[in-house]
Amino acid sequence: MDYMIYLLLGLLIIYVELTRKRTFLIDHIMIFHFFYFLVYVLTPIMLYFYGTDILNKDLQLGKFYFGKNPFTSIVVFLAYLFFLLGFSMRSAGERISHFSISLKISEKKLIHLIFFAYFILFLALIIFVQGEGGLIKTIQNSELYRSGVIFAKYGFLKRFFPLNTILLFYTYYKIFLEKESRYLQTYKLFFTLSLILFTLFVALNNSRGFILAHILGLYVITAIYYHNYFLKYMLTIGLLGILIIKYGDPLFYAIPAWVDHDFDLFLKEFNTRIENRNLEDHNIFANFAHPIISLETSLALVGEQLGFRYFVDFLQAIVALLPNKMFGIEDPQFVMVLNTEMNYGEKISIVLPGILALFAYSLHAVGVFIGMFFYGLLGRILLELFKTLYRQYNASIVFIYMISFTYGYFVFRGSPRNALFDSFILFVTIAVLLMLSRITSEKSKEKMITVDFPRIRKKVQ
């Protein structure tokens, strides 16, 4: 019976996606639908088909809850309906369309700002790496940082690293889409620097999602700009994504062998880990199972063995932006740590809860419905904001994609702390650009309010 509800939900998602009106060829709602369908429709159906034996060992406790609660599939279905209800609130973002934004600095001054951004980025990288004992040692410990087993002394500096993603996408846009000619050589230099830094950050982040987000970003920005899916490139990226998902972890685990010793040992370690995965009969859907398993676990335990968290994780994420390790302040128990304990029982790696389990830990099923309603409402506000920005500045497509991916990827991760950490420098960059812009809001034909940062003045015509 459960898999029939999941199947009906999948058909509903496909119907909504195919029939809704859209401004962009690929937007944040499509990315949301992709991840929701993947982790809350397709994966549970595959688990009913293959059984829980395909799950990774980090779900060794949580897998026993799967299929035990007959209401989980109904909660997942209703959660999506509450999301649609929130998204249907058109009045939420209608005022945004009345705003007009104009950047007050020239292209030359913008390039100076980009130079300064690279300076900040390199400075943060150097201090971070030196604080961990050098580049080689930092790469060796990358998986330990990622899983939360150890913490970097200057870990807060990693919040500046996504600045390279902004610079990579923007310089790509200027060179290959807008085809900038006046400062072409300068932008080519910037783009080369960003590619080098991207390669380095791949080793430091030790994350398959990090690679996929960048590859997908270049494709999506191009597709939106030309309003073309480029099916050949889409299929290529799809195949590449499968390879990264399948072989990414063995690759990352083998990199320290290359750093410590030589390339031959790296190849040996890489092949050994692939063979071990094959012996374990690793199923690709095991990579996407933690959101549905975490939901089953949270619905079973919250209100019985665990108390309600009352959405405190969003406040904790903001507080966690402070460089607490430098001041000896202990981190609170984030939801991802709690979820790891409930599903794994060991703190060797992190088991992210996914969006529905995040809300379930907050207030059980009621928390899921409340959270998804407001998430849909946020989706509506973002849609109106994106339409307004892109209509005035095509280059805003870079920020539109990055926010859109964060919005959709949050379905898979469900960690406010990780989302805020990854988006911190993005919000700072947007804030700086807004301070360098003039924003006008036409409330009526008779009155015009002009906001000119850093001063605020009102003009009545």
N, C-alpha and C positions, 0 to 999 in steps of 0.2 A: 504493500500500500504506500509506504513512504516514497519509494522510487517513482511512483506514479505522480505524486505531488511535486517532486523535483522535476519530473518531465514536463508537467503542466507549467511550472514556473519558467522552465527554459523556453517553452513555446511563447509564453507571455513576454519574456525579455526580448526575444527575437522580433515579435510583432511590434512591440513598442519602438525598438530601434529602427525598424524598417519604415514605420509610418510617421514618426515624429518629424516635425519641421526642424531644420538645422541651418545654422549660419555658416559653420565650418564643416569641411568634409570629414575631419576627425576632430572631435572635441572631448571635453572632460566627461561628458555623460556616456559617450561611446567607450571610453577607457574604463569608466565605472562599470558599465554593462559587461565588458570583456572579463574583468576580474571577478565580478559577482557571479557570472555564468560559470567561469572556470572553477572557482573554489566552493561555491554553494549549490551548484547544479551538476556539473559534469563530474567533479571529483567524488561526491557522495554516491552517485550512480555507479561509478567505476568501483568504489569500495564495496557496494552491494554485489557487484559482479565478481570481483577478484577476491574479496575478503580482506580482513585487516592484517593479514600476514605480510602484505606488500609494504606496510608502513615502516618508516625509519625507526631506529631504536630510541630516538628522542621523544617518541610518542608511546613508549612501552607501557606507561600507566594509563594514558588517556584512551588508548584504543579499546579498552574494555568497556568504555561508556558508549561507544558507537553502536547505534541501532537499538539501544535499551529504552530510550525515551521516545514514545510514539508521537510526541508533540513537537519534536525538534523540526521536522520538515514543515509543519504548520507555522512555527515561529519564523523560519526562513522565508516562507511565502508571504506571511503578513508583514514582515520587516520590509520586503520590497514594495508592498502596497503602501505602507507608510512613507517610504521614500518617494514614491510617485505623488502621494498627497502633498508632501512638502514641496516638491518640485513644481506642482501645479499652481502654487501661490504666486501668480504673475505680478501681483501688486508689490511683492517683496523687493523687486529690483527695478521697478519702472522709473524711479527718480534718477537712476544712474544715467539713463539715456539723455537726460537734459544737461549733463556736464560736458564741457569741452576742455581739453588739455593741450597746451602748446609749450613745447620745450624752448627755453629762452637762451640756450647756448649754441654756439656754432659747432660744425663738424670738427674743426681743428681743436677747439677746447674739449670736445668729447674725447678725442684721441688722447689728449693730455690726461684726462680722467682715467682712460684705459691703461695708460702707462703707470699711473699711480696705483691702479688696481693690481697690476702685475707685481709691482713693488711690494704691496701689502701681502699678496699671495706667496711670493718667494720668501719674504721675511717670516711669515707664519710657518711655512714649511721647514725652513732652516732651523728655527728655534725648536719646533716640535721634534724634528729628527735628532738634533743634538741633545735634547733633553732625554732621549731614549737610548743614547749611547752610539749614535751614528745610523746611517741609512741601512746598512746590512742587518744590524740587530733589530731595527724597527720593522723591516720586512719579515724577518724571522718570527717576530712576535705578532704579526698582523692578525692571525686567526684568534690568538688569545685576547687581543684588544676587542675584536669584533664580537666574540662570545661573552665578553664581560668577565673573564677569568682574572685578568689583570687590567689595571687602568694606567693610562699614560699620565706622566707628571703634568704635561701641558696639553692634556687632551682637549681642553676647550678651544685650542687653536684649530682643531680639525673642523670646526664650524665655518672656518674661512675657506676651506678647500673647495666647496661647491661653487665658489666664485669662478673657478676655471671652467666649469660647465657653462655658465652664463657667457663667458668670453669666447669659448669654443663655438657655441651656437650663434652668437652675434657676429663673429668674424666670418663664419660659414655663410650666414645670411648676406653679409655685405659683399663677399667675393663671388659666390656662386648663384645667388638669387637676385639681389639688387644690382649686382655686377658693378660695384663701385670702381671708378676709374681714377679719380683725382688722388686718392690716397691708397691706391691698390697695393703698392709694395709694402706699405706700413701694415695694412691688414693681413697681407700674406705672412709677414713676420710674426704678427700676433697669433695667427692661426697655427703656424708651425710651433710656436712656444706652447700653445694649448695642447697640441697633439703630444708633444714630449711630456708635458705634465700629466696628461691623461694616462699615458703608459705607466708613469710612475705611480699614480693614484690607484691604478688597477691592482698593483702589487701591494699597496698600503691598505686598501679597502678590503681586499680578499673577498670580493662579492660578485656573484654572477649578475645580480640585479643591477649593479653599477654599470657593467658593460652593456647590458641590454637597454638600459635607460638612455644611454648616449647614442647607441646605434639607432634605436627607435626614434629618438629625438630628431636626428638629422633627416630621417625618412618623413616623419610627421610634418616637420616644418616645411619640407619641400612639397609634400602632398597638399598641404593647406594653401601654400602660396600659388601653386599652379592649378589647384582644384582638380587634381588627378590622382588616382590611387596608385598608378604605376605598378600594375599587377606583377610584372616581372621582378621588380625590386621587392615587392611585398612577399612574394614566394621565397626569394633569396634570403630575406631577413628572417622569415619563418623557419627555414631550414637551419640557418645559422643560429637562431635562438634555441632550437632543439639540441644542437651540438653543444652550445654553451651550457645549457641546463644539464645535459648528460655528462659532459666531461669537465665542466668548470671546477667542481670541487676537487677531483683528483689532481687537476692542474695546480690549483692554489696550494693544496697540501704538499705538492712536490717542489714548489718553488724554493722553500728553505734549503732543500738538498742541493739545489743548483747554487744558491748563495753560499752555503757552507762549504761545498766541495767542488763539484764540476758538473758539466752538462750530462755526462754519461750516467752519473748517479741520479740526476734529475729524471732522465728518461726511464731508468730502472724503477724509480719510486712511482713515477706516473703510471707505467704499465702495471705495476703491482697493485696499485689502488683500483685501476680499471678492472683487473682480473678479480679482485675481491668483491667489487660491486656486481660483476657478472655472476659470481658464485652465489651471491645473496639474492640473485634474480631481481635486481632493482627495477622497480616499475616507475616510469616517469611521473605518474600521478601521485606518487609518494611525496614529491616535492611540493605539492599543492594541498596536502591533506591537513596541515596544522590548523587552518581556520575552522573547518567543520568539526574536527576532533576537539578543538579547544571550546567550541560552542557547546558540544555535547557535555564536555567536562564541567564547564561553568554552570550550565543549567542543572546539572546533577548535584553540584556542591554548594552553590550560592544559596543562602537562606537556610541551609542545613549545617554544613561544616564550616562555611565561610560567611563572613558578614558582607553587607553591601558596601561598595566603594563610593557610591553617590557621585560618580563622574569626577572624582578627585584627581584622576590621572592627567587631566588637562591643566589643572593648576600646578601639579607636580612638574609637568613638562616645562612650564614657564620658569619656575623656581630653579630647575636644573640647568638653565642657561647660565647661571652664575658659575664662575670657576671654583667650585667648592673643593676640589681636590687640593688646590693651592692653599686653601685656608683650613684644611683638615675637617671639613664638614662631610658627614656621611650622607650618602644618597638615601632617599626614602625607598620603600619597597614598590618599585614600579610594577605595573600590571604584567609586563612581560616576564619579570622575575617570578612573580606569583604563578603565572601560567606555566612557566618552565617547571617549577616545583610540583605542580599538580599533574603535569603530563609526562614528565621525565623522571623527577625525583632526584636529579643531580644537577649541579650548576656547572656543567661542562660546556654547554652551548646554550643559546637562547631560543626558546620556542615562542614565536610571536603569536598573539591571539587571533588576529583578524578582527575586522570591525564589529561583527556581531558579538563575539565573545567579549570584546572590550566593553560593550554596552551591557552585556549580560552580567559581567562581574560588578557593574555599577548598580543595577537594580533588577536583576533577573530578566524575565521576558518583557516586563514593563519598560525597563531600561532600554531594551533593544528597540521597541517601538518608538519611544521618545527620541532616542538617539538618531534613528533612521529618518524620522520626520524632519528633524533639524538639519540632517545631512542633505536631504533633498532640498530643503529651503536654501541652504548654502549653495547648492548646485544651481538653483535659479538665479541667485544674486550674482554668482560668478559668470553665468551665461550673459546676463545683461552688461556686466562690466567688460567682458571680452569683446562683445559686439561694439561697444562704444570705443574701446581702445583701438581695435583693429581698423575701424572706419577712419580714425584720425591718423594712426601711425602703423604702417605695415610692419615696421621693425619690432613692434610690440609682440609679434608672433612668438618671439623667443621666450618672453615671460609667460605668455598664454600657454605655450606647451608645457613649460616647467611646472606651473601651477596645476595644469590639467593632469599631468602625470602623477603629481603628488596626491591630487584628489582621488584619482582612480586607484593608485597603488596602495592607498591607505586601506582599501577594502581587504587587500591581501595581508597587510602588515598589522594594522590595528594598534599601532604604538604612537601615541601623541608625542612622546619624548623623541623618538627617532624622526618623526615627521617634522617636528619643530627644529631639531638639530640640523636636519638636511636642508630645511628651507630658511634657516635663520639669515644667512647672507643674502638670499634672494629677496627677503623682505627688507633688509637693510638697503640693498641696491635700489629697490623700487622706491623706498622712502627718500633716498638721496636724489633720485631723478624727479620725484614729485616736488622736492624743495627747490629744484632748478626749473620748475615749470610754472606756468600760469594756468589756473583752473577757474573756469567761469561756469556759472549755473544760471540758466534762464528760467526763472520761476513763472514768469508771465511776460507778456509783450511789453508791459510798462516798466518792469523792474529787472535789473541785471545785477547780480552779486558777483564780484570779482575777487578771487583769492589769489594773492600774489605773494608767494613765499619769499623771504621769511616774514614779510609784513602782511597785514590783512586790511584791505580797504573796501569800502562799499561805495558804489556809484548808483544813483537812481537817475534813470533817463526820463 
